[in-house]
């Protein structure tokens, strides 16, 4: 049989007795220092032992200290993600140009293209009833136009809100004098339209009279009868056109460094451009009306009288067309 492992050699440990103020010499097994060279200590008798001893051989207390715990393996750091490309930074002037372009395209882009298409068709097919071919009495198209105009007005409201403004800063407030001004603008616009249209008529630009032109426009817009949603649209459209094509556009053109005269001309031509479906003479007559409206807004900064004058025009024209349908000439 193999010989058992010999007992560790005895040594003398100098221990202080906890019950009396004397020092004792205690025989303890002799331990050499561990491979790490760190010593453990008994918390009771304060004896030091090599790091491979777990308990004090004198009082059986668990030793403290020893070699430090091994460090966890170093985990390589995850590679940093590639930096995202920097967002483009626009100046205030560039942002105004972008916003102005977006609003004009959203508000009037489709109307301009549709109007141009109707006019080109009438030129290519002069014998056809080009104006009446697009007429409809359905409610759904009018619902769509109401939703579109309210949506674009909401976009303009948001654009203004970003700049700390609202429609009030564009002049949409109420004064008692607005009623008188609106009536004056209505009659002044009607006179301007009549003079320009009759001038085109006497110059040979149109073969029809003013009443025929108004009847053709009504037939194009309403068809055989006026839809209910067309009446609703008639009350929304003046706010849509005048707040955007007049107040907002003129304010932005002026803020971009243009003169007030340029703002007046740009606003009038923009608004007249999508009325081309009514024909060149009617479009020129409307351009004169819109020029008058723009001059008033440039002088006063108030859009409420202009909205009311436009509202009178739309409502009265719709009413006259309805009466004309019921009581033919």
Helices and strands as residue ranges (DSSP letters): E 10-16, E 23-29, E 39-42, E 48-50, E 63-65, H 92-124, G 132-134, H 140-162, G 167-170, H 177-202, H 210-222, H 228-241, I 242-248, H 249-255, H 260-273, G 276-278, H 280-300, H 304-326
